Amino acid sequence: MLKEDKESGFISHLSELRKRLIHSFIFLIIFFVFCYIFAEHLYGFLVEPYATAVKDDEIDRRLIFTALQETFLTYLKVSFFTAFFITFPFILIQIWKFIAPGLYKHEKVAILPYLILTPILFFLGGMLVYYLIMPLAIKFFLSFESSGISTNLPIQLEAKVNEYLSLVMKLIFAFGISFQLPVVLSLLARVGIVDSEFLKTRRKYVVVMIFAAAALLTPPDPITQIGLAIPLLILYELSIFSVKFIENKKFKNDV
């Protein structure tokens, strides 16, 4: 009888998980269709950093595509990217609704701030890319153009639609995910895997790891690499304070 109860409980959990996944998928598809209707406007929004960076140039700038299906596929990609960006908080809510019934009240109170903080940090990472990193990176790359005086032929950028938007979306995801560092370290501290002293003593190794991760996640230019590494270093230092706060709170509760 006990075995049957366990099996029925396991099956009910799987059913609940499937329901939450289906809800998330339906929500994502609905927003994908909605975003595709406005794909051209979304494209214009993502191209804005490039347009702003080159608006004072004497050259007539444009974005090109070299395959018949490239623009269509780019609109699909932009629509899905935006839909996921919008539905990310909803997906977290579905995860919360799935795990919340199995948690004690104090565990719910402990986890809920992280569910709120996760999308906020993700959006902050995306905003940093859009408003600061991309304009600086575009200016940096355009500085390598040549008028042709010393190279016989001019070297001029004609960026492809797909490549430009892929770069923007990749950077937004890279920064958004990297900005989850305080959440990850705080959760690890709550389960006792790390503590503030551990994070302090490993700081020099973390600095190397952060710059290595920035080199892997971003294009090979100093602007975007430093632009990712410096915020991560700041977030790491803030994580140490967060972990120390958690330890002090645990100590008071134990006393």
N, C-alpha and C positions, 0 to 999 in steps of 0.2 A: 504493500500500500504506500509506504514511504517512497519507494522507487518510482511508483506511478505519479505521486505528487511532484517529485523532482522533475520528472520528464514533462509533465503538464506545465509546470512553472517555467521550464526552459523553453518550451514551445511558445508559451504566452509572451515571454521576453523577445523571442525571435519575431513573433507576429507584431509586437509593439515596435520593434526596431524597423521592420519592413514598412510599417505604416508611416513612421517618421521619415524614412528615406523617400517613400513615395510622395509624401507631402512636400518635402524639400525639392524633389525633382520636378513636380508639377509647378511649384512656385517659380523655379528656375526657368522652366519652359515658357510660362506665361510672360515673365519679364523679358525673356529672350525675344519672343515675338514682338512685344511692345517696343523693345529697344531697336529691333530691326526696322520697324516703321520709321524710327527717327535716326537711323544709322548714319545718314549724311550729316545730321547736326552733331552727333557724337563724334564723328570723324573730324568735323570742324573744330570741336572742343579740344580734341587730342592734338590737332595740328597747330593750335594756337601758340604754344611755346616756340615752335619753329617760325611761324609767321611773324611773331613779335620780335624774335631775334634778328630777322633779316629784313625788317620793314624799311630800315634806313639805307639798305644797300642800293647801289646804282644798278645792279644786275636785276633783270626780270626773273625772279625766282619762281619755281614750280616744282611739283612732285609728279613723278612719272610712273607708269606701269608698263611692263614689257611682255606681259602675257594676257591673253584675252580674258581669262577668268580671274586675274589677280585682284582687281578692284572688288568684284563680287565676293571672293573669298575673304578679302580684307574686311568688308562690311559684316560678314558673318562672324569673323573673329572679334571685331570691335563690339558687336552686339552681345556675343556670349561673354566677353570680358566684362562689359558693363553690367550685364544681368547677374553675373556671379558676384561682382563688387557690391551690388545692391542687396542681393539675397544672402550674403554672408552672415549678417546679424540674424536673419530668420533661421538659417541652418544651425547657428549656435543655440538659438531658442529651442529648436527641435531636439538637439542633443541634451539640453538642460531638462526638457520635459521627460526625456527617456531615463536619465540617470537620477533625477530628483526624487522619485518615489522610494528609491532604495537608500536614501541618505537620511541621517539624523538631522535634527533642526540646526545644531551648531555647525554641521558639515555644509548644509545649504547656505548658511550665513557666510561661511568661509569661502565658498566657491563662487557665489553670485557676483562679487565685485570683479572677478577675473573675466566672467562672461561679458560684463559691461566694458571692461578695460580693453579686451582683445580687439573688438572692431574699432574702438577709438584709436588705438595705437596703429592699427592697419591703415586707417584713413589718414593719420598724421604722416605715416611713411609715404603714402601716395601723394599727399599734398606737397611734401618736401621735394619729391621728384618733379612734380608738375611746375611748381612755382620757383624753384631754385636750381636744382641739379640740371634739368634738361636745358634751360636757357644758357647756363654757364657752359655746359658740354657742347652745345651747338656752336657757340661763339668760339670755343677752343678748336673744334674740328674745322670750322670755316677759316680759321687763321692759317691753315695750310694751303689755301687756294693760291694760285699764281696767275698773274696777268699775262704771262708768256714772254716777258722781256728776257728772262734768263733761261727759260726752258723751251724756247722756240714756239711752243703751243701752250695756250692757256690751260690751267688746271682748274676746273670749275665743278662744284657739286651739283649734281642732278639726282636728288635722293629719290629712291623708289618708295612708293606708297606703303607697300607691304613691309619693307625692311625698316622704315622709320617707325611705323606704328607698332611693329613687333618689338622694337627696341624700347619704346615708351612703356608698353604693357609689361615687358619683362622687368624693367627697372621698378615699376610700381609694385609688382608682385614681390620682387626681391627685397625692396625696402619695407613693404608691408609685413612680410614674414619675418624679416630680421628685427623689426621693431617689437616683436613678441618676446624678446629676450627677458625683460623684467618679469613677465607673466610666467615664463618657463622656470626661471630661477626661483621665484617666490613659491611656486608649486612644489619644486624640488625641496625647498627649505621646509615646507609644511609637512612633508612626508619623511623628513629627516635624512635626506640623501646629501644635502650640502648645508653649510652654515656660513655665517658672515666671515669667520676667521679663515675658513677654507677659500672663500672667494678673494679675500685680501691677499693671502699668501700666493695664490695662483694668478695674480693680476698680470705679471710680466708675460706669462704664457698666453693668457687670454688676449693681450694686446697683439701678439704675433698671430694668433688664430683669427682675430677679427680682421686684420689687414689681409691675411690670406683668403678669408671668406669674401672680403670686398673685392679682391682681385679676381676671384672665380665668378662672382655673381654679376659683375659689371663689365662694361667694355674696357679694353686696355688703354685707358687714359686716366691721368691723375685726378681729374675733376670729379668724376663719378666715384672713383675708388675712395678718395679722401672724404667725399661727400657722404658716403655710406659709413666709413670707418669711424669718423669723429662722432656722429650721433650714437653709434653703437657703444663707443667708449663711455660717453656720457650716460647712456642707459645702463651700462654695466655698473657704473659708480652708484647710480640711483638704486639699482638692484641690491647692492650691498646694504644701503640704508633700509630698504624694504625688508630684507631678510633679517637685519638687526632688530627692526621693529617687531617682526613676527616672533623672534626669539624672546624679546623682552615681554611680549604679551603672553607667551607660553609660560615664562617664568613666574609672572604674576598670578596666572591661573593655577599653577602648581602650588604656589605658596598659599 
